Amino acid sequence: MDLILKACLGAAVVVILAALAKTRNYYIAGLVPLFPTFALIAHYIVGKGRSLDDLKSTIVFGMWSIIPYFVYLAALYLLVDRLRLEAALALAALAWLVAATVLVSLWVKLH
């Protein structure tokens, strides 16, 4: 039942994104993915199953995780004029993956 709820939340986000993309306020679709749907789920799971210190560590790591998302957005912004949309999205996702890998590596090394 828990997985069904999570899947429904994800589907609801996709429907909201599709609906917003068709409105005159289409740019708000860029804000919806930043609603902490999955962060709420993750923080609840960590908060219920681990210590308060572990939850706080998860929260701080989440703050740092904004960096890979910014790298993705910056890469996409620069690439979307130069490449087909699909290629720009793929390379921006790859940039996110590289930045996330660096972040995790540094986090493990420093904590």
C-alpha positions as a Python dict, from the first residue, in 0.01 Angstrom:
ca = {
    (1, 'M'): (0, 0, 0),
    (2, 'D'): (288, 236, 80),
    (3, 'L'): (436, 193, -269),
    (4, 'I'): (97, 258, -430),
    (5, 'L'): (70, 589, -244),
    (6, 'K'): (419, 691, -359),
    (7, 'A'): (339, 597, -719),
    (8, 'C'): (15, 798, -705),
    (9, 'L'): (203, 1103, -574),
    (10, 'G'): (452, 1076, -860),
    (11, 'A'): (173, 1040, -1115),
    (12, 'A'): (-7, 1341, -968),
    (13, 'V'): (307, 1552, -1012),
    (14, 'V'): (333, 1449, -1379),
    (15, 'V'): (-33, 1542, -1439),
    (16, 'I'): (18, 1880, -1269),
    (17, 'L'): (329, 1946, -1480),
    (18, 'A'): (147, 1858, -1803),
    (19, 'A'): (-147, 2080, -1712),
    (20, 'L'): (73, 2376, -1615),
    (21, 'A'): (281, 2347, -1933),
    (22, 'K'): (-34, 2418, -2135),
    (23, 'T'): (-131, 2735, -1947),
    (24, 'R'): (-16, 3092, -2005),
    (25, 'N'): (184, 3049, -1681),
    (26, 'Y'): (380, 2756, -1831),
    (27, 'Y'): (700, 2862, -1648),
    (28, 'I'): (545, 2755, -1317),
    (29, 'A'): (602, 2398, -1441),
    (30, 'G'): (967, 2462, -1349),
    (31, 'L'): (867, 2519, -988),
    (32, 'V'): (650, 2210, -937),
    (33, 'P'): (939, 1959, -944),
    (34, 'L'): (1092, 2150, -656),
    (35, 'F'): (795, 2084, -430),
    (36, 'P'): (946, 1851, -171),
    (37, 'T'): (716, 1554, -241),
    (38, 'F'): (992, 1296, -235),
    (39, 'A'): (1190, 1484, 28),
    (40, 'L'): (887, 1466, 257),
    (41, 'I'): (870, 1091, 203),
    (42, 'A'): (1246, 1048, 253),
    (43, 'H'): (1253, 1262, 566),
    (44, 'Y'): (958, 1077, 712),
    (45, 'I'): (1121, 738, 646),
    (46, 'V'): (1460, 847, 784),
    (47, 'G'): (1296, 1029, 1075),
    (48, 'K'): (1092, 724, 1174),
    (49, 'G'): (1365, 466, 1121),
    (50, 'R'): (1686, 638, 1226),
    (51, 'S'): (1819, 880, 1486),
    (52, 'L'): (1755, 1254, 1497),
    (53, 'D'): (2121, 1311, 1407),
    (54, 'D'): (2077, 1091, 1097),
    (55, 'L'): (1770, 1291, 998),
    (56, 'K'): (1955, 1618, 1042),
    (57, 'S'): (2244, 1484, 835),
    (58, 'T'): (1997, 1388, 563),
    (59, 'I'): (1852, 1740, 571),
    (60, 'V'): (2195, 1903, 540),
    (61, 'F'): (2286, 1672, 252),
    (62, 'G'): (1958, 1773, 87),
    (63, 'M'): (2062, 2137, 112),
    (64, 'W'): (2386, 2057, -71),
    (65, 'S'): (2195, 1858, -333),
    (66, 'I'): (2072, 2186, -477),
    (67, 'I'): (2414, 2217, -643),
    (68, 'P'): (2369, 1926, -889),
    (69, 'Y'): (2023, 2056, -976),
    (70, 'F'): (2170, 2400, -1047),
    (71, 'V'): (2438, 2235, -1265),
    (72, 'Y'): (2161, 2056, -1458),
    (73, 'L'): (1968, 2380, -1512),
    (74, 'A'): (2278, 2576, -1613),
    (75, 'A'): (2386, 2306, -1857),
    (76, 'L'): (2038, 2282, -2008),
    (77, 'Y'): (2018, 2660, -2042),
    (78, 'L'): (2348, 2667, -2231),
    (79, 'L'): (2278, 2359, -2446),
    (80, 'V'): (1916, 2415, -2547),
    (81, 'D'): (2017, 2673, -2811),
    (82, 'R'): (2292, 2457, -2955),
    (83, 'L'): (2147, 2103, -2965),
    (84, 'R'): (1821, 1920, -3024),
    (85, 'L'): (1609, 1922, -2711),
    (86, 'E'): (1659, 1549, -2649),
    (87, 'A'): (2038, 1579, -2672),
    (88, 'A'): (2040, 1889, -2451),
    (89, 'L'): (1830, 1710, -2190),
    (90, 'A'): (2052, 1402, -2202),
    (91, 'L'): (2372, 1605, -2161),
    (92, 'A'): (2221, 1817, -1885),
    (93, 'A'): (2118, 1498, -1704),
    (94, 'L'): (2473, 1370, -1748),
    (95, 'A'): (2603, 1697, -1600),
    (96, 'W'): (2368, 1642, -1303),
    (97, 'L'): (2502, 1288, -1263),
    (98, 'V'): (2863, 1408, -1262),
    (99, 'A'): (2786, 1685, -1012),
    (100, 'A'): (2588, 1444, -792),
    (101, 'T'): (2874, 1193, -802),
    (102, 'V'): (3121, 1462, -696),
    (103, 'L'): (2884, 1572, -419),
    (104, 'V'): (2839, 1219, -283),
    (105, 'S'): (3214, 1150, -305),
    (106, 'L'): (3296, 1467, -114),
    (107, 'W'): (3023, 1399, 141),
    (108, 'V'): (3152, 1049, 208),
    (109, 'K'): (3509, 1177, 236),
    (110, 'L'): (3421, 1463, 471),
    (111, 'H'): (3162, 1289, 690),
}
